[in-house]
């Protein structure tokens, strides 16, 4: 009841933002969740700063990323301006980028991550599938046929190809390890 009432009150936004920076993780997470439901653009900017400044705990970070994913296009320009993709901290925003509408700048960030990712390749296949731009299909086909993939990577790349409208069945899979 209280959370629903707070969501409907715009005059609570500033106080909720200050609570989202609280040392009390439960209070901060509750505030972040309410602000996410309010679609507060002001809060989303605050979340970016908290993450970049490394003030957010792991649990709070997850809630902030979830809120930004639900409102990804509202935070797109701020995130593109604030985030240097060479900064390891910015890797946490990849899920938010994958939730955005199509934009060549966003595609380039995800594509660069695809090209440069050495470990946990399965994650990037999932992000590419979530983003939904089928321009990547040729690269994914080539990877299946020319790269040794783990069983998990193979399953994720198969799911990504199918979600993007491609055909996995006609591919010759290089041996997986």
Residue pairs with C-beta under 8 A, 6 or more apart in sequence:
3 30
3 33
3 34
3 37
6 12
6 16
6 34
7 34
7 37
7 38
10 38
13 35
13 38
13 40
13 42
13 43
14 42
16 31
16 34
16 35
16 38
16 40
16 43
17 31
17 35
17 40
17 42
17 43
17 46
19 27
19 28
19 30
19 31
20 28
20 31
20 32
20 35
20 43
20 46
20 47
20 50
20 60
21 28
21 46
21 50
21 55
22 28
22 31
25 57
25 59
25 60
28 57
28 60
29 59
29 60
29 63
32 43
32 47
32 60
32 63
32 64
32 67
33 63
33 67
35 43
35 67
36 43
36 63
36 66
36 67
36 70
36 71
39 70
39 71
39 74
41 71
41 74
41 75
43 67
44 67
44 68
44 71
44 74
44 75
44 78
45 75
45 78
47 56
47 64
47 67
47 68
48 68
48 75
48 78
48 79
48 82
48 83
49 82
50 56
50 60
50 64
51 61
51 64
51 65
51 89
51 92
51 93
52 82
52 83
52 89
52 90
54 89
56 64
61 92
65 92
65 93
65 95
65 96
68 75
68 79
68 93
68 96
68 99
69 95
69 96
69 99
70 99
72 96
72 97
72 99
72 100
72 101
73 100
73 101
75 96
76 100
76 101
76 103
76 106
79 93
79 96
79 97
80 105
80 106
83 90
83 93
84 90
85 109
85 112
85 113
91 113
94 109
94 110
94 113
94 124
94 127
95 127
95 130
97 106
97 109
97 110
97 127
97 131
98 110
98 127
98 128
98 130
98 131
99 130
99 131
100 106
100 131
102 131
102 132
102 133
106 131
107 131
107 133
107 135
110 124
110 127
110 128
110 131
111 136
113 124
113 127
114 124
114 128
114 136
114 139
117 123
117 124
121 149
121 153
121 156
122 150
122 152
122 153
122 155
122 156
122 157
123 156
125 140
125 153
125 156
125 157
125 159
125 160
126 156
126 159
126 160
128 136
128 140
128 160
128 164
129 159
129 160
129 163
129 164
132 163
132 164
133 164
134 164
134 165
134 166
136 164
137 161
137 164
137 165
137 166
140 157
140 160
140 161
140 164
140 166
141 161
141 166
141 171
143 149
143 157
144 154
144 157
144 158
144 161
144 168
144 171
144 173
144 174
145 171
145 172
145 173
145 174
146 174
147 174
148 174
148 175
148 176
148 177
149 157
149 173
149 174
149 176
149 177
150 176
150 177
151 176
153 176
154 173
154 176
158 168
161 167
161 168
162 168
